[in-house]
């Protein structure tokens, strides 16, 4: 191992690399070390996103401002208007000198020449035909009468009684309209451990519970029951054998999954998922499916290199909690590096859940889990 | 770091005297830097205009020691500093900052047919950087924007800001550290 690979770069060194101020050894380390290289690449891609966003945003804003000044698109003309003529645009010290000089020796101005003469205007009185006094008095009397009438009315018993009465109003229900819960769209799959993929064929009858699976029907049963699967209504085809209507033609097979359905998944449905239904996933939380609740959650361990690098953060995992409350199919969605992803998966594998439920029955549910790594 | 195509310097005979083409060539870049620094279109527009008027007035002082773009950016950086130093505006600027919705920026992510999840993650990151950049000091932000938006190298930034290269490094280092902290807090 190269000597410079022995230790990972510190946080400060990675910042320096981002600045473009890395020493040759550090640059070499980034090229050789996958962990540090990934960290720098991740930050650089964030900054690149930022740069791209700023550029697009500023282009947009500039378009708005350009459209506005379309009338002055000629920058030369615009500049001419902006520039103050040299006779007016004096430096500030010259301006002060001129002001002081004018204060001490006010420049003699030519005598003011009045070019207009005052004109005598006729009085405004008489414009209303001489009834101003009567009209004013009448207006005052009318106003006083109205106010007095209102005050008098207020003292009357029946009026006061009527004011005390009130009509109860019923507050209308102003709660925001809630969308109706969507009919649950569960996905599922099935299959039985056969070596070949499922074949094209007629979909078996759909029932809430699969008593007789469509595979290996018993010869000469005492009580004949039609084979069924658990799935939503689906387009069907006419075919001599049972199979997945969307699959390709081949040797008769119910797929290489586990369970009593058809396909590569697990459970009594059709397709590559698990549980009942049709499709490629476990149930999703919502629409009548409750979320799984962790009941036993041991803390994750720190990896040695992450502890040395004082590395903190969170790993986002996606998993399926099966009907027994055991996590399955753990995948890393957001990685943290330095071996912490592996530690997070190891910890979550030990977790146990109260499984998610649909109609009171435990079902496999897919969920996201964030595992935090904090150094105290 | 992927280098972007450098701004093409057309060596026109007029140089600064050909004002029309000067503005056409550099307007977008100056405007981008100003709007990213100030987050206010009106102010950015005004300062862009001021920048070119100042350049035009001081055209005799341009001796060709740096490229025209760097020189204009130098004027723009000075304008930003003056604008920030203008204490009378501080109250209103703070108000504007508070009003600014950082979701605006993350809507402008260049989506290269990303999955919704990757897009959401990118949005979160851009938001975090944008928020962290808002809390930087004026110098740190200028240096940060010049480095990561305008893609200048350290020497160029030193010319633009009029600081020594060591000072630029210090400011940039602090800016990068705080932005990284902001990015991690968001996780």
Boltz contact constraints between the chains, C-beta under 6 A:
constraints:
  - contact:
      token1: [A, 15]
      token2: [B, 173]
      max_distance: 6.0
  - contact:
      token1: [A, 15]
      token2: [B, 176]
      max_distance: 6.0
  - contact:
      token1: [A, 15]
      token2: [B, 177]
      max_distance: 6.0
  - contact:
      token1: [A, 18]
      token2: [B, 176]
      max_distance: 6.0
  - contact:
      token1: [A, 19]
      token2: [B, 172]
      max_distance: 6.0
  - contact:
      token1: [A, 19]
      token2: [B, 176]
      max_distance: 6.0
  - contact:
      token1: [A, 21]
      token2: [B, 169]
      max_distance: 6.0
  - contact:
      token1: [A, 46]
      token2: [B, 125]
      max_distance: 6.0
  - contact:
      token1: [A, 47]
      token2: [B, 148]
      max_distance: 6.0
  - contact:
      token1: [A, 49]
      token2: [B, 109]
      max_distance: 6.0
  - contact:
      token1: [A, 49]
      token2: [B, 122]
      max_distance: 6.0
  - contact:
      token1: [A, 49]
      token2: [B, 126]
      max_distance: 6.0
  - contact:
      token1: [A, 50]
      token2: [B, 126]
      max_distance: 6.0
  - contact:
      token1: [A, 50]
      token2: [B, 129]
      max_distance: 6.0
  - contact:
      token1: [A, 51]
      token2: [B, 149]
      max_distance: 6.0
  - contact:
      token1: [A, 52]
      token2: [B, 110]
      max_distance: 6.0
  - contact:
      token1: [A, 53]
      token2: [B, 105]
      max_distance: 6.0
  - contact:
      token1: [A, 53]
      token2: [B, 108]
      max_distance: 6.0
  - contact:
      token1: [A, 53]
      token2: [B, 109]
      max_distance: 6.0
  - contact:
      token1: [A, 53]
      token2: [B, 126]
      max_distance: 6.0
  - contact:
      token1: [A, 54]
      token2: [B, 36]
      max_distance: 6.0
  - contact:
      token1: [A, 54]
      token2: [B, 149]
      max_distance: 6.0
  - contact:
      token1: [A, 56]
      token2: [B, 108]
      max_distance: 6.0
  - contact:
      token1: [A, 57]
      token2: [B, 105]
      max_distance: 6.0
  - contact:
      token1: [A, 57]
      token2: [B, 108]
      max_distance: 6.0
  - contact:
      token1: [A, 58]
      token2: [B, 32]
      max_distance: 6.0
  - contact:
      token1: [A, 58]
      token2: [B, 35]
      max_distance: 6.0
  - contact:
      token1: [A, 61]
      token2: [B, 35]
      max_distance: 6.0
  - contact:
      token1: [A, 61]
      token2: [B, 41]
      max_distance: 6.0
  - contact:
      token1: [A, 62]
      token2: [B, 31]
      max_distance: 6.0
  - contact:
      token1: [A, 65]
      token2: [B, 45]
      max_distance: 6.0
  - contact:
      token1: [A, 75]
      token2: [B, 20]
      max_distance: 6.0
  - contact:
      token1: [A, 75]
      token2: [B, 23]
      max_distance: 6.0
  - contact:
      token1: [A, 76]
      token2: [B, 19]
      max_distance: 6.0
  - contact:
      token1: [A, 76]
      token2: [B, 20]
      max_distance: 6.0
  - contact:
      token1: [A, 79]
      token2: [B, 19]
      max_distance: 6.0
  - contact:
      token1: [A, 82]
      token2: [B, 53]
      max_distance: 6.0
  - contact:
      token1: [A, 313]
      token2: [B, 184]
      max_distance: 6.0
  - contact:
      token1: [A, 313]
      token2: [B, 187]
      max_distance: 6.0
  - contact:
      token1: [A, 314]
      token2: [B, 187]
      max_distance: 6.0
